[in-house]
Amino acid sequence: MESQKAYRPNVSFDYRGAFVWCHVGTVSPCGEWVEAGDTRWRMSAEWFLSEAAAKASKADEISAMAARLNDQALQLLQLAERPPVD
């Protein structure tokens, strides 16, 4: 039987957009730990049993960042329409 993998998602933003990536580990036989090499993390709600579910969990964070960027762009466009202040 193959060991169960677990995935903890992370998101990074740069000029290209959002990049979602995962820490990957193996669930311990007791189910309380996720292990990867010499590192061990406690199994918690931030870990998922599928990579797709882990990545999908970052959708709200990416959506919130998109909304902030849209607001900033709108503010900049509005500034361009204002006459200069003397």
C-alpha distance (Angstrom), angle and dihedral (degrees) to the residues before:
residue distance angle dihedral
M1 . . .
E2 3.81 . .
S3 3.79 118.8 .
Q4 3.80 117.0 -107.0
K5 3.79 113.9 -106.9
A6 3.79 123.2 -143.9
Y7 3.81 128.7 -158.4
R8 3.82 130.1 -153.1
P9 3.82 111.9 -166.2
N10 3.79 128.3 -138.2
V11 3.78 130.7 -179.1
S12 3.79 128.9 -151.2
F13 3.80 126.2 -174.0
D14 3.79 128.9 -151.5
Y15 3.81 138.2 147.1
R16 3.82 90.5 -66.1
G17 3.79 94.2 56.2
A18 3.76 131.7 -108.9
F19 3.78 124.7 -12.6
V20 3.81 116.2 -163.5
W21 3.79 117.3 -162.9
C22 3.78 135.6 164.1
H23 3.75 140.7 -135.3
V24 3.80 104.9 -133.7
G25 3.76 127.1 -154.2
T26 3.76 143.1 152.7
V27 3.79 121.4 -100.8
S28 3.81 110.3 -120.3
P29 3.81 118.5 -117.8
C30 3.82 90.2 -105.1
G31 3.84 90.8 51.4
E32 3.80 94.1 -129.3
W33 3.81 98.4 101.4
V34 3.78 141.3 46.7
E35 3.78 111.9 -147.7
A36 3.80 131.2 -164.1
G37 3.77 117.1 170.6
D38 3.81 108.9 -54.2
T39 3.81 92.8 -15.3
R40 3.77 125.9 91.4
W41 3.81 128.1 -175.7
R42 3.79 128.3 -172.4
M43 3.81 111.4 -105.7
S44 3.82 105.8 -110.2
A45 3.80 141.7 153.4
E46 3.82 90.0 -78.5
W47 3.82 89.5 69.0
F48 3.81 122.4 79.4
L49 3.78 131.5 -165.8
S50 3.81 93.8 -135.4
E51 3.78 130.0 47.8
A52 3.81 91.5 -137.7
A53 3.82 92.5 55.6
A54 3.80 91.0 46.4
K55 3.80 93.3 52.1
A56 3.81 92.9 42.9
S57 3.81 89.3 56.3
K58 3.82 88.5 69.9
A59 3.83 93.8 59.8
D60 3.82 93.6 97.3
E61 3.81 92.1 50.9
I62 3.80 91.5 49.6
S63 3.80 91.4 46.3
A64 3.82 90.9 51.0
M65 3.81 90.8 50.8
A66 3.81 90.1 49.3
A67 3.80 90.1 53.0
R68 3.83 91.4 50.0
L69 3.80 91.2 49.8
N70 3.80 91.6 48.5
D71 3.82 89.7 51.0
Q72 3.81 91.1 50.1
A73 3.80 91.8 48.8
L74 3.81 90.8 49.9
Q75 3.81 91.2 50.2
L76 3.79 90.8 51.3
L77 3.78 92.2 48.9
Q78 3.80 90.1 49.8
L79 3.81 90.4 51.3
A80 3.79 90.0 54.1
E81 3.81 90.3 55.7
R82 3.82 93.9 52.6
P83 3.79 119.6 91.2
P84 3.81 113.8 -113.1
V85 3.80 116.4 -92.0
D86 3.84 113.8 -122.0
